[in-house]
Amino acid sequence: MVVAATTASPAFAAFELKSATLTLVAVVLKTTDLALLSRALDERFGDAPELFDQDPVAIDLSFVRDASEPIDFVVLTHLLRGHKMLPVAVKAGNAQQMEDALAAGLSEAHGSAVAALPVRRYTPEDTPAAAAMPSAPAETAAETSSAEIAPAARPALIVDKPLRSGQRVYAKGADLIVLAVVSYGAEVIADGNIHVYAPLRGRALAGALGDTTARIFTTCMQPQLLSIAGIYRTTETELDPEVLGKPAQVRLEGEKLVVAPLKS
């Protein structure tokens, strides 16, 4: 008697479909002049090649949706790829812009996943060196903390292993607590606060969905990038010696990132 062998369907054996939520940096386009954009990208990111590492990004057209000039999305995506960004989606454009973007191979972004991290950056014109990273005196920090209302308690995601270059952790709807080093090229993202009880050497993005009360804490401040609610700074602007490599926290004051030492 011959017994026929039964095997699982190739479709079930080869792949599986699962839902996934990805938080993308949103590149907020403020001009349709791609030559001007190219110069601006070179000026801002030319000295910071480590800022992006083939990270997926969404293009936000909300500021240019009323522009009469068409956008060449093939050229636009090429410009972004030249700075190690990987454009995958577009949002908030007018009907023609969205049609052109889809024709160029981009998808339409929906929901808050791409509104979480708008790319904003201070330039020397709007953040003088003395104001870009003020070091809060102990008395000022104490007054600020005593006057603040404690935010609602959040759940926390705890990571107890080192994060290597290329690794990314996202604490959705939660704080993130890391008990080991965040290496250069690694990225930690949280909708709430970020606590790193070890050297923070990669990128840290707190308040990913726009929470301006979120903070970043670390016992050794050596980051490539810091961001709260989409306002960020890179290593292009050096940290003050009293916080570099030392216990420190990052918070927002208005629309300025402040890095201050943690006082014992």
C-alpha positions in Angstrom: 0.0 0.0 0.0 1.3 3.4 -0.9 0.7 6.2 1.6 0.6 9.6 0.2 2.7 12.1 2.1 0.8 15.2 3.3 2.6 18.5 3.5 1.4 22.0 4.6 0.3 24.4 2.0 3.4 26.4 0.6 1.6 29.6 1.4 1.3 28.8 5.1 4.8 27.5 5.2 6.5 30.4 3.4 5.0 33.5 5.0 2.6 34.9 7.5 0.6 38.1 7.6 0.5 40.1 10.8 -0.6 43.7 11.6 2.2 46.1 12.3 2.4 49.7 13.5 5.4 51.7 12.3 6.3 55.2 13.5 7.9 57.2 10.7 9.7 60.5 10.7 7.7 63.0 8.7 9.7 65.2 6.3 7.6 68.3 6.3 8.0 69.9 2.8 7.8 73.7 2.9 8.8 74.4 -0.7 8.2 73.0 -4.1 11.5 74.4 -5.4 13.6 71.2 -5.4 16.8 73.0 -6.2 16.3 75.1 -3.0 15.4 71.9 -1.1 18.6 70.2 -2.3 20.7 73.1 -1.1 18.9 73.1 2.3 19.4 69.3 2.7 23.1 69.6 1.9 23.4 72.5 4.4 21.6 70.8 7.2 22.7 67.2 6.8 26.0 67.4 4.9 28.0 67.4 8.2 25.8 64.7 9.9 25.9 61.7 7.6 25.1 59.5 10.6 21.7 61.1 11.2 19.8 58.8 8.9 20.7 55.2 8.0 18.2 54.2 5.3 15.4 55.1 7.7 11.9 55.0 6.2 10.3 58.5 6.1 6.9 59.9 5.0 6.7 63.2 3.0 4.2 65.6 4.6 2.7 68.0 2.0 0.4 70.0 4.3 2.4 73.2 3.8 2.6 73.0 0.0 -0.8 71.5 -0.8 -2.0 74.9 -2.2 1.1 75.4 -4.4 0.4 75.8 -8.1 3.8 74.3 -9.1 3.8 70.5 -9.6 6.2 68.4 -7.6 8.6 65.9 -9.3 8.4 63.1 -6.8 11.0 61.0 -8.6 13.5 63.8 -8.1 12.3 64.5 -4.6 12.7 60.8 -3.5 16.2 60.8 -5.1 17.2 63.9 -3.1 16.0 62.2 0.1 17.8 58.9 -0.6 20.9 60.9 -1.2 20.8 61.7 2.5 20.1 58.1 3.5 16.4 58.6 4.0 14.1 56.0 2.4 10.8 57.7 1.4 7.9 55.3 1.5 4.8 57.3 1.8 3.2 60.7 1.3 0.4 62.5 3.2 -1.7 65.7 3.2 -1.3 66.7 -0.4 -3.9 67.9 -2.9 -5.5 65.5 -5.3 -2.9 66.1 -8.1 0.0 65.8 -5.7 -1.2 62.6 -4.3 -1.8 61.2 -7.8 1.7 62.1 -8.8 3.2 60.7 -5.6 1.4 57.4 -6.1 2.6 57.3 -9.7 6.1 57.7 -8.5 5.8 54.6 -6.3 4.9 56.2 -3.0 2.0 55.0 -0.8 -0.5 57.2 0.9 0.1 57.5 4.7 -2.8 57.3 7.0 -3.3 57.8 10.8 -1.0 59.2 13.4 2.0 56.9 12.7 3.6 59.6 10.5 2.4 62.6 12.3 4.3 61.5 15.3 7.8 62.8 14.4 7.7 65.9 12.2 11.2 66.9 11.2 11.9 70.3 12.9 15.3 71.7 13.5 16.7 74.9 14.9 19.1 76.9 12.8 21.7 79.4 14.1 19.2 82.2 13.2 16.5 81.0 15.5 18.5 79.4 18.2 21.6 81.3 19.3 24.4 79.2 20.7 23.7 80.5 24.2 20.0 79.6 24.0 20.2 76.4 22.0 21.2 74.2 25.0 20.9 76.3 28.2 22.0 74.6 31.4 19.4 75.2 34.0 20.7 76.2 37.4 19.7 73.9 40.2 17.4 76.5 41.7 15.5 77.0 38.4 15.2 73.3 37.8 13.8 72.8 41.3 11.3 75.7 40.8 10.2 74.2 37.5 9.7 70.7 38.8 7.7 71.9 41.9 5.4 73.9 39.8 4.6 71.2 37.3 1.7 68.9 37.5 2.6 65.2 37.4 1.5 63.5 34.2 -0.8 60.6 34.2 0.9 57.3 34.9 1.9 55.3 31.8 2.9 51.7 31.4 6.5 51.1 30.7 8.5 48.9 28.3 11.7 47.6 29.9 14.7 46.6 27.8 17.5 45.0 29.7 19.9 44.1 26.8 22.3 46.4 25.0 20.9 47.9 21.8 23.4 47.6 18.9 23.7 49.8 15.8 20.7 49.3 13.5 18.4 48.2 16.3 15.2 50.2 17.1 12.8 49.9 20.0 9.5 51.7 20.1 7.4 52.0 23.3 3.9 52.6 21.9 1.7 54.4 24.4 4.3 53.9 27.1 7.5 55.0 28.7 10.7 53.2 27.7 13.2 52.1 30.3 16.6 50.8 29.0 18.9 49.1 31.5 21.9 48.8 29.1 23.9 50.8 26.6 22.2 52.4 23.6 25.0 52.1 21.0 25.8 54.5 18.2 23.3 53.8 15.3 20.7 52.4 17.6 17.4 54.2 18.1 14.9 54.3 21.1 11.5 55.8 20.6 8.7 56.3 23.1 5.3 58.0 23.2 6.2 58.9 26.8 9.5 59.4 28.6 12.8 57.6 27.9 15.0 56.4 30.7 18.4 55.0 29.9 20.4 53.8 32.9 23.5 53.4 30.9 25.3 55.4 28.2 22.9 56.9 25.6 25.0 57.1 22.4 22.4 56.6 19.7 19.2 58.4 18.9 16.4 59.0 21.5 13.0 60.3 20.5 10.5 60.9 23.3 6.9 62.2 23.1 6.7 60.6 19.7 3.0 61.4 19.3 3.4 65.0 20.3 3.6 64.9 24.1 5.5 68.0 24.9 5.8 67.0 28.6 7.9 64.0 27.8 11.5 63.9 28.9 14.7 61.9 28.3 16.9 60.8 31.2 20.2 59.0 31.0 23.2 58.4 33.3 25.6 59.1 30.5 24.6 61.7 27.9 26.4 61.0 24.6 23.6 61.0 22.0 23.7 61.3 18.2 20.2 62.8 18.2 17.7 64.0 20.8 14.0 64.7 20.1 10.9 65.6 22.1 7.6 65.9 20.3 9.4 66.3 17.0 11.8 69.1 18.0 15.3 67.8 17.8 19.0 68.5 17.7 22.0 66.5 16.5 25.6 66.3 17.4 26.3 69.2 15.0 25.8 71.3 18.1 28.1 70.2 20.9 26.6 69.5 24.3 27.8 71.6 27.3 30.7 69.9 29.2 28.6 69.8 32.3 26.2 67.3 30.6 28.3 65.6 28.0 29.0 62.0 29.2 27.3 62.7 32.5 23.9 62.1 34.1 21.4 64.5 32.4 17.9 65.0 31.3 16.3 66.6 28.3 13.0 68.5 28.3 11.1 71.1 26.3 10.8 74.7 27.3 8.4 76.3 24.8 9.9 75.1 21.5 13.5 74.8 22.8 15.2 71.6 23.9 17.0 72.0 27.2 19.6 69.6 28.4 20.3 70.0 32.1 22.4 67.9 34.5 20.7 65.5 36.9 21.6 66.7 40.4 22.0 64.0 43.1 
